[in-house]
């Protein structure tokens, strides 16, 4: 076990649970009830991207009561904030998400039961994400004050991760300048601190404009915008044969017309393009744009498009990941109560193709690089500042993200346990860096080597303003 020089002694392993400095442990214990209440409040609010007015106020209020200085409206986003405590370096940023997903409202029960018909739900666990990060920030702030250790902790309130790229605008605005290391985590169905990456992602809404006419009496006098959408989709589906195997392209028709007997004068399709390399995503997106232009020409319609969001792939940092992994292994996994086990078994009966068994919530997954196919706006952060993340088992093993089962577990004690493990891993890792600033130096050297000397950051979404109404 790695030993840290602490003011109250070395890192001790007591009863299978790693306890860093006793003051940090007491601070985390003190925060648990308040953190759970905060998470539950945000879970009930279930506000979608850029509309998280009450959720952001709850997080800001929690941090302000603990002495954090709050900057609001960061990057011209009303719900984004930076909460800061301390002075000097190292400066550690902790990311906090809090947006929900539309259409996935669910009660904290083991069968499908929406709380609000058609409402939103925290199917990616961002209520836990935000509360754990805030609790970790408060515990670290107390430790800094009590020990007189130099350093600054910043909790970044980052809205609209789900398709809104909130962190990209925050990064683009320079709000991460001066940060030495960024810590983040994400709810999941397992405990895993492996270095990992994601796909880059760029999305756009393609609008086709035609000419309305009576579809039976005067179709020759109309030009169908829906024909433009369908021609585009057909050609993109032909394109799939000629893109790399690890590319992903998906779409939904968001507006296909109003009635069958009217030639549609407007139609819209919404595309996501993904690949592990940002340059390849940019290339594929430009190909899709050319297809859209050809579809408009072939159907005698007019096409416009709007880039909605764009994310870099996550840049892994092996040196930081190794420290997080060791901290997680020292802290250990989760133990279910009998009631939680019954709940988990009932959830498992509703899942398809679960790959992890019950009991794995008590384990830490093997430390090995993992390439994910999803995307996150953490990616842009990780190309600017050395960044490390991890997962904890806030959901029943085998539960997929963006599911009602994830909402259910996130609203009860299984989610709370995983959240508090995350808070402890975040706080313990922050202490490692404050006590050994060379960790941040090594992490920065690794980042600079990985991204190359010629790297210049350019957001995939360009210079567009935050799409504050994208969920309306």
C-alpha positions in Angstrom: 0.0 0.0 0.0 1.3 3.4 -0.9 1.9 5.6 2.2 1.1 9.3 2.3 2.6 11.6 4.9 -0.4 13.1 6.6 -0.8 15.5 9.5 -2.7 12.9 11.5 -0.7 9.9 10.4 -0.4 7.5 7.5 -3.2 6.1 5.4 -4.7 3.3 7.6 -6.6 0.2 6.5 -9.2 -0.3 9.2 -11.8 -3.1 8.9 -11.3 -3.3 5.1 -12.1 0.4 4.6 -9.3 2.9 3.7 -9.4 5.9 6.0 -7.3 8.8 4.9 -6.7 11.7 7.2 -9.2 11.5 10.0 -10.4 15.1 9.4 -11.3 14.2 5.8 -13.1 11.1 7.0 -15.1 13.1 9.6 -15.9 15.7 7.0 -17.3 13.1 4.5 -19.3 11.4 7.3 -20.7 14.8 8.3 -21.7 15.5 4.7 -23.4 12.2 3.9 -26.9 13.0 5.1 -26.8 16.4 3.4 -25.4 15.0 0.2 -28.1 12.3 0.0 -30.8 14.9 0.6 -29.2 17.1 -2.1 -29.1 14.2 -4.6 -32.7 13.2 -3.9 -33.9 16.8 -4.4 -32.2 17.0 -7.8 -33.5 13.5 -8.6 -37.1 14.7 -7.9 -36.6 17.9 -9.9 -35.3 16.0 -13.0 -34.6 19.2 -15.0 -33.3 18.7 -18.6 -30.3 20.4 -20.1 -30.0 24.2 -19.8 -33.3 24.3 -17.9 -31.8 23.1 -14.5 -32.6 26.4 -12.7 -33.7 24.8 -9.4 -31.0 22.1 -9.5 -28.2 24.6 -9.9 -29.6 26.7 -7.2 -29.6 23.7 -4.8 -26.0 22.9 -5.6 -24.8 26.5 -5.3 -26.6 27.0 -2.0 -25.1 23.8 -0.6 -21.6 25.0 -1.5 -22.1 28.6 -0.5 -23.1 27.5 3.0 -19.7 25.8 3.3 -17.8 29.0 2.4 -17.3 28.6 -1.4 -17.2 31.7 -3.5 -19.7 31.3 -6.4 -19.4 32.6 -9.9 -22.6 32.2 -11.8 -23.6 32.5 -15.5 -20.2 31.0 -16.6 -19.8 31.0 -20.4 -23.1 32.8 -20.9 -25.0 29.8 -19.5 -27.4 30.8 -16.8 -27.2 27.4 -15.0 -23.4 27.0 -15.1 -21.3 28.0 -12.2 -17.8 27.8 -10.6 -17.6 27.4 -6.8 -14.1 28.1 -5.4 -12.5 27.6 -2.0 -8.9 28.2 -0.8 -6.0 30.0 -2.4 -2.8 29.1 -4.1 -1.8 25.9 -5.8 -2.3 23.2 -6.7 -5.7 24.1 -8.2 -8.0 21.1 -8.5 -11.3 21.2 -10.4 -14.1 18.7 -9.7 -16.8 18.4 -12.3 -20.5 18.3 -11.2 -23.3 17.4 -13.6 -27.0 17.7 -12.9 -29.1 17.4 -16.1 -31.8 14.8 -16.6 -33.0 13.0 -19.7 -36.4 13.6 -21.3 -39.1 10.9 -21.2 -37.5 8.6 -18.6 -39.4 9.6 -15.4 -39.4 6.7 -12.9 -40.2 6.1 -9.3 -37.6 4.4 -7.0 -39.3 1.0 -7.4 -38.3 -2.2 -9.2 -41.0 -2.1 -11.9 -41.8 0.4 -14.6 -43.6 3.2 -12.8 -43.2 6.8 -14.1 -43.4 9.5 -11.4 -44.7 12.0 -14.0 -46.2 10.7 -17.3 -43.9 11.7 -20.1 -41.6 13.5 -17.7 -37.8 13.5 -17.4 -35.7 11.3 -15.2 -32.1 11.0 -14.1 -31.4 7.9 -16.2 -27.7 8.8 -16.3 -27.4 9.5 -12.6 -26.3 13.1 -12.9 -28.1 14.0 -9.7 -25.7 11.6 -7.9 -22.8 13.0 -10.0 -23.5 16.6 -8.9 -24.1 15.8 -5.2 -21.1 13.6 -4.8 -18.8 16.1 -6.4 -20.1 18.9 -4.3 -19.8 16.8 -1.1 -16.2 15.9 -2.0 -15.5 19.6 -2.6 -16.9 20.6 0.8 -14.9 17.8 2.6 -11.7 18.9 0.8 -12.3 22.6 1.6 -12.7 21.7 5.3 -9.5 19.7 5.2 -7.6 22.6 3.5 -8.8 25.0 6.2 -8.2 22.8 9.1 -4.7 21.8 8.1 -3.6 25.1 6.6 -2.5 23.3 3.4 -2.1 25.7 0.4 -4.4 24.9 -2.5 -7.6 25.7 -4.2 -10.6 23.5 -4.9 -13.1 24.4 -7.6 -16.4 22.7 -8.1 -17.6 23.3 -11.7 -21.4 23.2 -12.1 -21.6 21.9 -15.7 -25.1 21.7 -17.2 -26.5 20.0 -20.3 -24.0 17.1 -20.7 -26.7 15.2 -22.5 -26.4 16.6 -26.0 -25.8 20.2 -24.9 -22.0 20.2 -24.6 -22.1 22.5 -21.6 -18.4 21.8 -20.7 -17.3 22.7 -24.2 -18.6 26.2 -23.8 -17.1 26.4 -20.3 -13.7 25.3 -21.7 -14.0 27.6 -24.7 -14.6 30.5 -22.4 -11.3 29.9 -20.5 -12.9 29.0 -17.2 -10.5 26.1 -16.8 -7.4 28.3 -17.1 -5.0 27.8 -14.2 -6.4 24.4 -13.1 -3.7 21.8 -12.5 -5.9 18.7 -12.5 -9.6 17.9 -13.1 -11.3 15.1 -11.3 -14.7 13.6 -12.3 -16.7 10.5 -12.0 -19.8 9.0 -13.5 -22.6 6.7 -12.1 -22.6 3.2 -13.5 -23.2 -0.5 -12.8 -19.6 -1.2 -11.6 -16.7 0.2 -9.7 -13.9 0.9 -12.3 -11.0 3.4 -12.3 -9.4 2.1 -15.5 -8.0 4.6 -18.0 -10.6 5.0 -20.7 -11.6 7.0 -23.8 -14.8 7.8 -25.6 -15.8 8.7 -29.1 -15.7 12.3 -30.4 -19.2 13.4 -31.4 -20.7 16.1 -33.6 -24.4 16.6 -34.1 -26.6 18.7 -36.4 -30.2 19.4 -37.2 -30.8 19.4 -41.0 -33.9 21.3 -42.1 -35.4 20.9 -45.5 -37.7 23.6 -46.9 -40.1 22.8 -49.7 -43.4 23.9 -51.2 -46.8 22.9 -49.8 -49.6 21.7 -52.0 -52.6 19.4 -52.0 -51.0 15.9 -52.1 -53.9 14.4 -54.3 -55.1 17.3 -56.4 -51.9 19.3 -57.1 -48.8 17.2 -56.1 -46.9 18.5 -59.1 -47.1 22.1 -57.7 -45.4 21.0 -54.4 -41.9 20.0 -53.4 -41.7 17.7 -50.4 -39.3 18.6 -47.7 -39.8 15.1 -46.3 -38.5 13.8 -49.6 -35.4 15.7 -48.9 -35.0 14.1 -45.5 -35.7 10.6 -46.8 -33.2 11.1 -49.7 -30.6 12.3 -47.2 -31.2 9.3 -44.9 -31.1 6.8 -47.8 -27.7 8.2 -48.9 -26.3 8.2 -45.4 -27.3 4.6 -45.0 -25.4 3.8 -48.2 -22.4 5.8 -46.8 -22.3 3.3 -43.8 -20.5 0.7 -46.0 -17.6 3.1 -46.5 -16.9 4.5 -43.1 -14.5 3.0 -40.5 -15.9 0.1 -38.4 -15.7 2.2 -35.2 -17.7 5.1 -36.6 -21.3 5.5 -35.5 -24.1 7.5 -37.2 -27.6 7.7 -35.9 -30.6 10.0 -36.6 -34.2 10.7 -35.8 -36.7 12.5 -37.9 -37.9 15.3 -35.6 -40.5 16.7 -38.0 -41.9 14.9 -41.0 -44.9 17.0 -41.9 -48.3 17.6 -40.5 -50.8 15.6 -42.5 -50.6 13.0 -45.4 -52.7 15.0 -47.7 -50.3 18.0 -47.5 -47.0 18.0 -49.4 -44.7 18.9 -46.4 -43.1 22.3 -46.8 -40.8 21.6 -43.8 -39.1 18.6 -42.4 -36.1 18.0 -40.1 -33.7 15.2 -39.3 -31.3 15.2 -36.3 -27.9 13.4 -36.8 -25.2 12.3 -34.4 -21.8 11.4 -35.9 -19.2 9.6 -33.7 -15.6 8.2 -34.0 -12.7 7.9 -31.6 -10.8 10.6 -33.4 -12.0 14.2 -33.5 -10.5 14.8 -37.0 -12.4 11.8 -38.4 -15.7 13.0 -36.9 -15.1 16.4 -38.6 -14.5 14.6 -41.9 -17.5 12.4 -41.6 -19.8 15.3 -40.6 -18.7 17.2 -43.7 -19.5 14.2 -45.8 -23.0 14.1 -44.3 -23.5 17.8 -45.1 -22.6 17.2 -48.7 -25.2 14.4 -48.8 -27.8 16.8 -47.4 -26.9 19.3 -50.1 -27.3 16.7 -52.8 -30.6 15.5 -51.3 -31.9 19.1 -51.5 -30.8 19.4 -55.1 -32.3 16.2 -56.1 -35.7 17.0 -54.6 -35.7 20.7 -55.5 -35.9 21.7 -51.9 -33.7 24.0 -49.8 -31.5 22.7 -47.0 -30.2 24.5 -43.9 -28.4 23.0 -40.9 -27.4 23.9 -37.4 -24.5 22.3 -35.5 -26.0 21.4 -32.2 -23.0 20.1 -30.2 -19.5 18.7 -30.6 -17.3 16.8 -28.1 -13.6 15.6 -28.3 -12.9 12.1 -27.2 -11.7 11.7 -23.6 -7.9 11.9 -23.3 -6.9 9.2 -20.8 -4.2 10.0 -18.2 -2.5 6.8 -17.0 -0.6 8.4 -14.1 -3.7 9.9 -12.5 -5.8 6.8 -13.2 -3.3 4.6 -11.3 -3.7 6.8 -8.2 -7.5 6.7 -8.4 -7.5 2.9 -8.9 -5.4 2.4 -5.8 -7.6 4.7 -3.8 -10.7 2.9 -4.9 -9.2 -0.5 -4.1 -8.2 0.7 -0.6 -11.7 2.0 0.0 -13.4 -1.1 -1.4 -16.7 -1.8 -3.1 -20.3 -1.8 -1.9 -22.3 -4.2 0.3 -26.0 -4.6 -0.2 -28.4 -5.0 2.7 -31.0 -7.8 2.4 -33.6 -5.4 1.3 -31.3 -3.9 -1.4 -30.5 -7.4 -2.6 -34.2 -8.1 -3.1 -34.6 -4.8 -5.0 -31.5 -5.7 -7.1 -32.9 -9.1 -7.9 -36.2 -7.7 -9.1 -34.4 -5.1 -11.2 -32.2 -7.9 -12.7 -35.4 -9.7 -13.8 -36.3 -6.8 -16.1 -32.9 -6.5 -17.8 -31.9 -7.9 -21.1 -28.3 -9.3 -21.6 -26.9 -8.3 -18.3 -23.1 -9.0 -18.4 -22.2 -8.4 -14.7 -23.5 -10.7 -11.9 -25.0 -9.6 -8.7 -22.2 -9.4 -6.1 -19.9 -7.5 -8.5 -20.9 -4.3 -6.8 -18.5 -5.4 -4.0 -15.6 -5.7 -6.4 -13.3 -3.3 -8.3 -13.0 -4.1 -12.0 -9.6 -4.9 -13.5 -7.3 -2.0 -14.3 -7.1 -2.0 -18.1 -7.6 0.5 -20.9 -11.2 0.7 -22.1 -12.5 2.3 -25.3 -16.1 3.4 -24.9 -18.4 4.1 -27.8 -20.4 6.8 -26.1 -19.4 10.5 -25.9 -19.1 13.1 -23.3 -18.2 16.8 -23.1 -15.6 15.9 -20.5 -13.5 15.1 -23.6 -12.8 18.8 -24.4 -11.8 19.4 -20.7 -9.3 16.4 -20.9 -7.4 17.9 -23.8 -6.9 21.2 -21.9 -6.2 20.0 -18.4 -4.9 16.6 -17.1 -8.2 14.8 -16.3 -9.1 11.6 -14.6 -12.5 9.9 -14.1 -14.0 6.7 -12.8 -17.3 4.9 -12.2 -18.9 3.5 -9.1 -21.8 1.1 -8.9 -24.8 3.4 -8.3 -27.0 1.0 -10.4 -27.7 -2.7 -10.1 -24.9 -4.6 -11.9 -25.9 -5.1 -15.6 -28.1 -2.0 -15.7 -27.6 0.1 -18.9 -27.4 3.9 -18.7 -30.4 5.8 -20.1 -32.8 3.3 -18.7 -35.7 3.5 -16.2 -33.8 0.9 -14.1 -31.0 3.4 -13.7 -33.5 6.1 -12.5 -35.0 3.7 -10.0 -31.7 2.7 -8.4 -30.5 6.2 -8.4 -33.4 7.3 -6.3 -32.8 4.9 -3.4 -30.0 3.6 -1.1 -28.1 1.7 -3.8 -27.5 4.9 -5.7 -26.6 6.7 -2.5 -24.0 4.2 -1.5 -22.3 4.4 -4.9 -22.4 8.2 -4.7 -20.7 8.3 -1.3 -18.0 5.9 -2.5 -17.4 8.3 -5.4 -17.2 11.3 -3.0 -14.6 9.5 -1.0 -12.5 8.5 -4.0 -12.6 12.1 -5.3 -11.7 13.6 -1.9 -8.9 11.1 -1.2 -7.4 11.7 -4.7 -7.5 15.4 -4.2 -5.5 15.1 -0.9 -2.9 13.0 -2.7 -2.3 15.9 -5.1 -2.3 18.6 -2.5 0.3 16.6 -0.5 2.4 15.7 -3.5 2.1 18.5 -6.2 4.5 16.5 -8.4 1.5 14.3 -9.3 0.1 17.2 -11.2 3.4 17.9 -12.9 3.7 14.3 -14.1 0.1 14.3 -15.3 0.7 17.5 -17.3 3.7 16.0 -18.9 1.7 13.0 -19.9 -1.0 15.2 -21.4 1.4 17.3 -23.4 3.1 14.2 -24.8 -0.2 12.5 -25.8 -1.7 15.5 -27.6 1.5 16.5 -29.3 3.5 19.7 -29.6 1.3 21.0 -32.5 -2.0 20.7 -30.7 -4.2 23.7 -30.9 -7.7 23.5 -29.3 -10.6 24.2 -31.6 -14.1 23.3 -30.5 -15.9 20.9 -32.8 -19.0 23.0 -32.4 -17.3 26.1 -33.7 -18.2 29.5 -32.4 -21.9 28.9 -32.0 -23.6 30.2 -28.8 -24.8 27.7 -26.2 -28.2 26.2 -27.5 -30.1 27.1 -24.4 -33.4 26.0 -25.9 -32.4 22.7 -27.3 -34.6 20.7 -24.9 -37.6 23.0 -25.4 
